[in-house]
Amino acid sequence: MAMPATEIEALIKSALPDARVSIDDLAGDGDHYAATVVSEAFRGLSRVKQHQIVYAALQGRMGGELHALALQTSAPE
């Protein structure tokens, strides 16, 4: 079951409305993505906490519809 990049972006932006999100399909199969998410909500948080926020935004789809997501997160500079 593939998940479109647009759906991943919409879920992240729903949880983090100010986020700048870019998503790359790494294998062309709709299952392996790399995402860069920049949000003020990440300021002062550990990288682990930032990633937890993004995974929570995906509402349990990791490991099911979405097989792999390489994340880069940060607060704006």
C-alpha positions as CSV (number, residue, x, y, z in Angstrom):
1,M,0.0,0.0,0.0
2,A,1.7,3.2,-1.2
3,M,1.1,6.6,0.3
4,P,1.3,9.7,-1.9
5,A,3.8,12.4,-0.9
6,T,1.0,14.9,-1.0
7,E,-0.8,13.1,1.8
8,I,2.3,12.9,3.9
9,E,2.8,16.7,3.5
10,A,-0.9,17.4,4.3
11,L,-0.7,15.4,7.5
12,I,2.4,17.1,8.6
13,K,1.0,20.6,7.8
14,S,-2.2,19.7,9.6
15,A,-0.2,19.2,12.8
16,L,2.4,21.9,12.1
17,P,0.7,24.7,10.0
18,D,3.8,26.9,9.8
19,A,6.0,24.0,8.6
20,R,8.0,24.1,5.4
21,V,7.9,20.5,4.1
22,S,9.7,19.0,1.3
23,I,9.4,15.3,0.4
24,D,11.4,13.1,-1.9
25,D,10.3,9.6,-3.1
26,L,13.6,7.7,-2.7
27,A,12.7,4.6,-4.6
28,G,9.8,5.7,-6.8
29,D,7.5,3.2,-5.1
30,G,5.5,5.4,-2.8
31,D,6.8,3.6,0.3
32,H,10.3,5.1,0.9
33,Y,10.5,8.8,1.4
34,A,12.9,11.4,2.8
35,A,11.3,14.5,4.3
36,T,12.7,17.8,5.5
37,V,10.4,19.6,8.0
38,V,11.2,23.1,9.3
39,S,8.9,24.5,11.9
40,E,9.1,27.1,14.7
41,A,7.4,24.4,16.9
42,F,10.8,22.6,16.9
43,R,12.7,25.4,18.5
44,G,14.5,24.2,21.7
45,L,13.4,20.6,21.3
46,S,15.7,17.6,20.9
47,R,15.9,16.0,17.5
48,V,14.2,12.9,19.0
49,K,11.2,15.1,20.2
50,Q,11.0,16.8,16.8
51,H,10.8,13.4,15.1
52,Q,8.2,12.2,17.5
53,I,6.0,15.2,16.6
54,V,6.3,14.4,12.9
55,Y,5.5,10.7,13.5
56,A,2.5,11.6,15.6
57,A,1.3,13.8,12.7
58,L,1.3,10.8,10.5
59,Q,-1.4,9.2,12.7
60,G,-0.1,5.7,12.9
61,R,0.6,5.3,9.2
62,M,4.4,4.6,9.7
63,G,5.0,0.9,9.2
64,G,1.7,0.4,7.4
65,E,0.9,2.6,4.4
66,L,4.3,4.3,4.8
67,H,7.1,1.9,5.0
68,A,10.1,4.2,5.5
69,L,10.6,7.9,6.2
70,A,14.0,9.5,6.6
71,L,13.5,12.7,8.5
72,Q,15.5,15.9,8.8
73,T,13.9,18.4,11.1
74,S,14.9,21.8,12.4
75,A,13.6,25.2,13.6
76,P,13.9,28.1,11.1
77,E,17.3,29.9,11.1
